[in-house]
Amino acid sequence: MTMEKTMKLCLRTMLLLVLLQTSAVSGDVGTASAYYSPYI
């Protein structure tokens, strides 16, 4: 596994965690997923 792939995987995981936290806090999963989907 190359360094680049590892970095992308880490970034994806972090974004997913942020997405889960955001949707949990706001309670609006649709808005959160729509906002973060371009980055995932």
C-alpha positions as CSV (number, residue, x, y, z in Angstrom):
1,M,0.0,0.0,0.0
2,T,1.4,3.3,-1.0
3,M,1.6,6.4,1.2
4,E,-0.9,8.2,-1.1
5,K,-3.6,5.5,-0.7
6,T,-3.1,5.4,3.1
7,M,-3.5,9.2,3.2
8,K,-6.7,9.1,1.2
9,L,-8.1,6.3,3.4
10,C,-7.3,8.3,6.5
11,L,-9.0,11.4,5.1
12,R,-12.1,9.5,4.1
13,T,-12.3,7.9,7.5
14,M,-12.0,11.3,9.2
15,L,-14.6,12.8,6.9
16,L,-17.0,10.0,7.7
17,L,-16.5,10.5,11.4
18,V,-17.1,14.2,11.0
19,L,-20.2,13.4,9.0
20,L,-21.5,11.1,11.7
21,Q,-20.8,13.7,14.4
22,T,-22.5,16.4,12.4
23,S,-25.6,14.4,11.7
24,A,-25.8,13.3,15.3
25,V,-25.5,16.9,16.6
26,S,-27.9,18.5,14.1
27,G,-30.2,15.5,13.7
28,D,-30.4,16.3,10.0
29,V,-28.7,13.4,8.2
30,G,-29.9,14.5,4.8
31,T,-28.3,18.0,5.0
32,A,-25.0,16.6,6.4
33,S,-24.7,13.9,3.8
34,A,-25.5,16.4,1.0
35,Y,-22.8,18.7,2.3
36,Y,-20.1,16.1,2.7
37,S,-20.8,13.8,-0.2
38,P,-18.7,15.7,-2.7
39,Y,-15.6,15.1,-0.5
40,I,-16.1,11.4,0.0
